[in-house]
């Protein structure tokens, strides 16, 4: 583009963009890898002119000038092609000659990424760094008081229960009157939350499933993974690996005909069924799998034609209340597997969470409640939904737990917390904090994408192009040219690494509390924070 | 044992148990006083027998009877020999630094915890956490413990040195002599054991064969042990080498972790086995899903380059109303084919010299991509002027189709020229004796040298029929022509001057009349002339008036004059004054009176505010709109047999009417072929694709035609420079000669990585980088 172009209100220069490409002419060999790999095509070869002036101040000697042309890497400045900071150029560069740098001031692109009246949409997580979970400390360390346990030496049985745990007398009553008691699963307290086959690439999804299977079968860790809303490959449905899978049903109902057809052939029951009512990172905004991600494969698994947009509305059309939802869908899902499979709803953390929870306490079919907080997130949504809608998980899970405690049911309905655990990498600490605030288990999504597959996204808006299927790591793309960059075996190995190291770290936290065989669910006397108001709000200790 | 030989210390005094502190003081006191054989009647006192350093290098023998408390021999010294005559409590030999302790019974938990030297011989079983945290200091012999039966749970945790021997004789648990989870965190030492076990920390310890050296040491030491616990009879039973196993710590290098199944083995042996070939979705797709590198080639490239030579129109060609491919002429110049470059223009216009070289304001130069970069446009004028020497092309034999053209001006000549070139007979009807219309009649010689124009008209006259009408045709005659010919083209121009309805309007001379007369030097403008209407025609009038002697030349307009280019420059060179806004009230003998009352005195007043076509002669079937003939994009009127071009349709510059003639001719030719005319034209190239950086921005003028050719960026049309071949990092691009001067650049897909360097480097914007075909 000519430097002498007429400017429009949305004509930006490199300084206006959030990311600047720093290119080193000295190191560059003009190999073309950076421009070839850039997912958003924001790099191109540029032709530059260099002027050399030879001067001579002597009389009768003339000065001269000459132009030389050189080639180099140029960054595009139009909003559609602005650099997303993924640094794949750096990854591909053989000479470390290129690197995106974050702008040293507020970018101007933010005012222009609504061209044509279309607000910005993106993939990834909430663009807000930090959070309360990282500030919580574990202050109750057994010093010759409780039996001090050694995380490295002692045996641990870190398990949690998924399912309705009725008091013994009620269980007896249930058996007597109904011939049935609610099914309960003993599972690992860290769960891979719902990310659909479709949102994730085949390589990523298979990697996650394979890693989970490995953890279960080789390492005896009963880790579970939720399918997200997009069905489940028929082969998994008909394999013993199904027992490690939580099937999700949500407002788009994708893939459920394939699941239903597979029921007669199932070797094992699925772990559970999760009914999704909301996603923490974008409550009120539905899901949308764009047509270009709906290839033949995705279409086959979801039971839809290829190449069409697949919206999941923010609401379930036929259900208008939680009572109705529990009465209709929960029961139907129980019926599908002869009342052997726990069924629980997942909601966005919200100031209305308690209303949902209170309804669940009155229904023995409710196997738990998963609450998804605003942080983290892996979905594609409007920027405004992702950044401003939602409720932090900490106080929401705390309120819910204390509410159950007030009802005397804190051990009956397990709460599962999600949304921001491990946001800054402190997964075990965040998960332990959530557990001690009252969660029976913790769901992770964003963290596993980063840790198991090398997702480049960040809370400061790096990459975050999952929604358009251009994931440069092949995690969220359905394009074989991208997802074949990811090897499912490598992902599986990383899943194993993540869970093993998480396990050690969790032990390092719970052992000094004297816990080795029961999770410290709701053990809030172990928690402290150096903010008075937060301490008061969460009903934990204020420590300075 | 001779009691008398031992100094007696009682643990009870006057019926009360004495404190551990008191007992310790009494033992230390006795040793200080020289007692070397001490017998203690213990009542659970702790730490008996430790710390007896006061005896120096002399041995101290301590016999404990009764109930030994915890920590017998703790912090023990090498001079100390302790014998517990029954079972011992917890932590025997805690932090032992050398004493030898014999326990004639079972011992409790924590035996030898943190012991660094010395030996403990136990004649029974021991409790949990034995031999934990033991050390081995190279300055001393390693610590040893010997257990006759079995050890309790968590044996040997964090054991860093020493030797433990577990004989498995009457063990507490006959199924497991090592207890539950032994050797977690073990980093050094050896464990000899005999009997069954239920596993140990595989991550920390490993079993090794017993070497001869080890066995020799063992057999010798076994005798000593059995001797101390008075069980010599067991030697035969315990000295069967095959019964013994030896465990040692893994080295840090060996502790890499438990050998788990590799993920690829898991995938092959577990995952794919359960799911079937191809894993999770092997039943749904047969597509290759194997991992690929970041920068692949061939069909795995995300982008592919395309060579789009001549796909888009260059700005010069695209803006030329006549549609002349100007860049192509410069290419021919670059190739040294200057004659062809000159001749090429006649394909498009019969007036390449007159118009391109003189009369045209050259939109091609206005649009030249170089101007975007503030560089001077390539000068077409010179090439235009050179076209006077263009060779007349060969015209084909006539097809028998005949087209009548009314009007012998540039529009009529253009359409006739193109039709004739296509082999059809075009007959021009005009009221003038010579062809050329306004070009001949009204345009001043200052703008077009007469010899140039007549040379081109001569070239035209040699091939085009011309019927000289004595008077303007009427409607009937036009109808007749329409019947006689296959098509009729109206190119009669606009000659009816627009005028102003003001007093004295009869005093105004229409500009066309003035120019026609001035060209023949047949008018005297006087000293003062006022021209109403300051457009380019007004400028021509001013120039001619100047030439003919006018000294005061004023052009007035109601708005800022729209005149430009050479016409305006010429007028200004005669000192013409432009005034606006001026509204004329009346024309008097004195001159022009404005509505303000101002008088612009004038000998001659010329009105030059445009001309309207004469439409009276047109058949009724031809629809008129706002005084002009209405045509479609192919210049067809509402009468399918009649076309109209030029000023009868819309006022325009000369190149517009030449282009209209060409387009109308094309439509007629196509229609005659029995086809529908089509208006498909290529899009203009996006000038962002052109790289002006290759050209010198400081050029302020061109020396010659060759320099023009070299500085033309040849937008959208390959210069054949080969920069793409040079820039391609993969050497994937090559030039393919197609013969007859044709060529193309091709990409080797198996080498190309889709970097787009070709597109980035191409000076002409030929290469583009597009997304590869969707996959999967």
Interface residues (C-beta under 8 A of the other chain):
Chain A: X1 X2 X4 X5 X29 X30 X31 X32 X33 X35 X36 X37 X41 X44 X45 X46 X47 X48 X49 X65 X67 X69 X71 X74 X88 X91 X92 X152 X153 X155 X202 X203 X205 X206 X209 X210 X213 X214 X217 X218 X219 X233 X234 X235 X236 X239 X240 X241 X292 X295 X296 X297 X300 X301 X478 X479 X480 X481 X482 X483 X484 X485 X486 X487 X488 X489 X490 X492 X493 X496
Chain B: X154 X157 X158 X181 X184 X185 X260 X261 X263 X264 X266 X267 X270 X271 X274 X275 X276 X279 X280 X281 X282 X283 X284 X285 X287 X288 X289 X290 X291 X292 X293 X294 X295 X296 X300 X301 X302 X303 X372 X373 X374 X687 X688 X691 X692 X693 X694 X696 X697 X698 X727 X728 X729 X730 X753 X754 X755 X756 X757 X759 X760 X761 X763 X772 X774 X775 X776
